């Protein structure tokens, strides 16, 4: 009888211990869920909102200035392209660290290794690199530009294009939290990826893509061929195709 009582007692203790562990795990999961859904802690979100408010103010001023320019047609030759170095990502999930290295190298004229940025941003093979970590790392290692991240919706096309044009005219790259299906070179393959907008060209159609009044140039750190040539390096695509990489609740870091 004593043995049975002991077994019951130990069973109760085990159940209580399991419940305590489960509660702790649930609390941790809720915290992680908040960070994933909001791109950072409450403090991170507040800081980004302050930076984003300033970015949106400057963007609105840029849009107003652009609207004052009297032009009835986009003429070929209106273009800008950043003189941008390309770094091939050294691991399959290093598109974030490689994109950060490229941007910091351009903005600060020097940069650390991809491994260093990956460690700082806690990049891993399961979740890659979170958007807010990229924003923080960019702001930590250069002083030319204060980055903020903003989610994109389907009706944000004009905002998207204006943000990229404003950045390029200010010699600032824009990192896109992309899904690649719409890009010509990805040939329908839809992977989560970071690419960087580094140029625009008014009035010039893109070969192999739907004609557009504007093409955007992006830099890609991933080296693969989906049947239309390597993805690594600098490529042009239509502004709409590039916008579609982020228009469904993904982010631009600008």
SEGU-756951 format. One line per field, with one value per residue (C-alpha): residue number from 1; x, y, z; residue in three letters. Coordinates in steps of 0.05 Angstrom, whole numbers, plus 5000, padded with zeros to 4 digits. Example, Ala and Ser with C-alpha at 12.3 -4.5 7.8 and 13.67 -1.06 7.14 Angstrom:
seq	1 2
x	5246 5273
y	4910 4979
z	5156 5143
type	ALA SER
This chain:
seq	1 2 3 4 5 6 7 8 9 10 11 12 13 14 15 16 17 18 19 20 21 22 23 24 25 26 27 28 29 30 31 32 33 34 35 36 37 38 39 40 41 42 43 44 45 46 47 48 49 50 51 52 53 54 55 56 57 58 59 60 61 62 63 64 65 66 67 68 69 70 71 72 73 74 75 76 77 78 79 80 81 82 83 84 85 86 87 88 89 90 91 92 93 94 95 96 97 98 99 100 101 102 103 104 105 106 107 108 109 110 111 112 113 114 115 116 117 118 119 120 121 122 123 124 125 126 127 128 129 130 131 132 133 134 135 136 137 138 139 140 141 142 143 144 145 146 147 148 149 150 151 152 153 154 155 156 157 158 159 160 161 162 163 164 165 166 167 168 169 170 171 172 173 174 175 176 177 178 179 180 181 182 183 184 185 186 187 188 189 190 191 192 193 194 195 196 197 198 199 200 201 202 203 204 205 206 207 208 209 210 211 212 213 214 215 216 217 218 219 220 221 222 223 224 225 226 227 228 229 230 231 232 233 234 235 236 237 238 239 240 241 242 243 244 245 246 247 248 249 250 251 252 253 254
x	5000 5058 5089 5023 5017 5089 5076 5014 5053 5109 5059 5027 5095 5111 5046 5058 5129 5104 5051 5102 5148 5090 5070 5141 5146 5079 5102 5166 5126 5080 5140 5171 5104 5100 5170 5154 5087 5113 5186 5216 5201 5157 5219 5243 5174 5172 5241 5224 5159 5197 5247 5191 5153 5214 5225 5152 5157 5217 5184 5121 5165 5201 5134 5110 5173 5168 5096 5116 5158 5118 5126 5076 5119 5177 5236 5293 5356 5326 5363 5408 5449 5490 5562 5548 5593 5562 5577 5555 5522 5568 5512 5444 5408 5457 5419 5406 5479 5505 5455 5474 5548 5536 5497 5547 5605 5572 5551 5612 5666 5684 5648 5656 5647 5580 5591 5598 5533 5498 5520 5498 5430 5421 5411 5398 5374 5304 5282 5337 5344 5287 5272 5281 5349 5372 5346 5383 5448 5446 5435 5489 5546 5538 5518 5498 5425 5375 5336 5266 5224 5153 5103 5076 5004 4977 4958 5027 5059 5069 5097 5144 5171 5179 5215 5266 5276 5286 5337 5375 5377 5406 5456 5422 5406 5337 5334 5271 5242 5223 5185 5216 5160 5148 5221 5238 5302 5266 5220 5161 5201 5177 5228 5235 5296 5329 5348 5371 5344 5402 5377 5319 5310 5250 5217 5260 5225 5258 5274 5237 5187 5122 5135 5136 5150 5203 5252 5287 5356 5366 5427 5421 5469 5441 5475 5426 5398 5323 5328 5337 5408 5442 5407 5473 5491 5457 5392 5337 5263 5199 5181 5116 5152 5199 5141 5104 5161 5138 5066 5034 5052 5127 5175 5219 5279 5292
y	5000 5046 5032 5050 5115 5132 5119 5164 5218 5216 5218 5280 5313 5296 5325 5390 5395 5384 5438 5487 5473 5479 5546 5572 5547 5579 5646 5643 5626 5685 5731 5703 5709 5783 5794 5757 5792 5861 5857 5866 5881 5939 5982 5961 5977 6046 6063 6041 6080 6143 6131 6112 6176 6217 6174 6184 6259 6263 6217 6261 6322 6284 6263 6335 6360 6306 6324 6396 6374 6384 6323 6287 6227 6188 6195 6144 6167 6188 6138 6130 6069 6062 6038 5977 5918 5849 5795 5724 5697 5646 5603 5585 5628 5686 5732 5778 5782 5788 5844 5880 5874 5903 5963 5978 5972 6022 6071 6067 6046 5986 5925 5863 5791 5759 5713 5774 5804 5736 5729 5799 5789 5717 5691 5616 5564 5560 5633 5665 5738 5779 5846 5888 5857 5881 5951 5953 5927 5978 6035 6010 6007 6069 6142 6166 6144 6123 6063 6042 5984 5990 5936 5939 5928 5919 5992 6018 6015 6090 6096 6038 6068 6137 6109 6073 6134 6180 6133 6124 6199 6204 6148 6100 6026 5998 5926 5887 5830 5793 5733 5720 5691 5755 5765 5743 5706 5664 5636 5627 5599 5632 5635 5682 5725 5793 5833 5906 5960 6001 6036 6058 6074 6113 6095 6035 5967 5904 5847 5783 5818 5857 5926 5981 6056 6042 5988 5978 5948 5902 5867 5793 5754 5684 5643 5596 5585 5573 5567 5640 5654 5662 5702 5727 5799 5862 5854 5896 5880 5920 5964 5925 5857 5883 5913 5846 5815 5855 5877 5821 5843 5841 5897 5949 5972 6043
z	5000 5016 4948 4914 4954 4936 4862 4864 4901 4850 4793 4822 4830 4758 4733 4772 4746 4675 4684 4710 4651 4603 4632 4626 4554 4538 4567 4526 4464 4475 4481 4417 4383 4400 4373 4309 4298 4315 4293 4362 4434 4454 4461 4392 4362 4395 4369 4299 4300 4318 4262 4214 4230 4209 4147 4126 4137 4092 4041 4039 4026 3970 3938 3940 3907 3853 3839 3824 3766 3702 3658 3614 3597 3627 3581 3573 3607 3674 3717 3777 3799 3862 3853 3896 3915 3914 3965 3954 4016 4049 4078 4050 4103 4101 4053 4113 4137 4065 4050 4114 4096 4027 4055 4111 4062 4016 4071 4117 4067 4110 4138 4181 4160 4145 4205 4251 4227 4231 4303 4321 4289 4315 4245 4240 4191 4220 4219 4178 4201 4229 4197 4260 4272 4203 4218 4284 4254 4198 4246 4293 4243 4199 4212 4143 4146 4199 4175 4193 4169 4142 4122 4051 4029 3958 3951 3971 3902 3894 3965 3951 3887 3917 3978 3934 3888 3948 3978 3914 3902 3973 3957 4005 3989 4007 4033 4015 4057 3994 3967 3900 3857 3817 3797 3726 3745 3798 3745 3792 3851 3915 3971 4029 4015 4024 3962 3957 3912 3885 3822 3779 3705 3679 3613 3596 3589 3616 3569 3588 3633 3626 3597 3649 3652 3704 3719 3785 3795 3854 3882 3899 3944 3926 3872 3837 3768 3761 3685 3667 3689 3756 3810 3839 3824 3798 3758 3728 3734 3728 3787 3795 3796 3850 3889 3887 3927 3988 3975 4016 4087 4079 4094 4063 4105 4081
type	UNK UNK UNK UNK UNK UNK UNK UNK UNK UNK UNK UNK UNK UNK UNK UNK UNK UNK UNK UNK UNK UNK UNK UNK UNK UNK UNK UNK UNK UNK UNK UNK UNK UNK UNK UNK UNK UNK UNK UNK UNK UNK UNK UNK UNK UNK UNK UNK UNK UNK UNK UNK UNK UNK UNK UNK UNK UNK UNK UNK UNK UNK UNK UNK UNK UNK UNK UNK UNK UNK UNK UNK UNK UNK UNK UNK UNK UNK UNK UNK UNK UNK UNK UNK UNK UNK UNK UNK UNK UNK UNK UNK UNK UNK UNK UNK UNK UNK UNK UNK UNK UNK UNK UNK UNK UNK UNK UNK UNK UNK UNK UNK UNK UNK UNK UNK UNK UNK UNK UNK UNK UNK UNK UNK UNK UNK UNK UNK UNK UNK UNK UNK UNK UNK UNK UNK UNK UNK UNK UNK UNK UNK UNK UNK UNK UNK UNK UNK UNK UNK UNK UNK UNK UNK UNK UNK UNK UNK UNK UNK UNK UNK UNK UNK UNK UNK UNK UNK UNK UNK UNK UNK UNK UNK UNK UNK UNK UNK UNK UNK UNK UNK UNK UNK UNK UNK UNK UNK UNK UNK UNK UNK UNK UNK UNK UNK UNK UNK UNK UNK UNK UNK UNK UNK UNK UNK UNK UNK UNK UNK UNK UNK UNK UNK UNK UNK UNK UNK UNK UNK UNK UNK UNK UNK UNK UNK UNK UNK UNK UNK UNK UNK UNK UNK UNK UNK UNK UNK UNK UNK UNK UNK UNK UNK UNK UNK UNK UNK UNK UNK UNK UNK UNK UNK
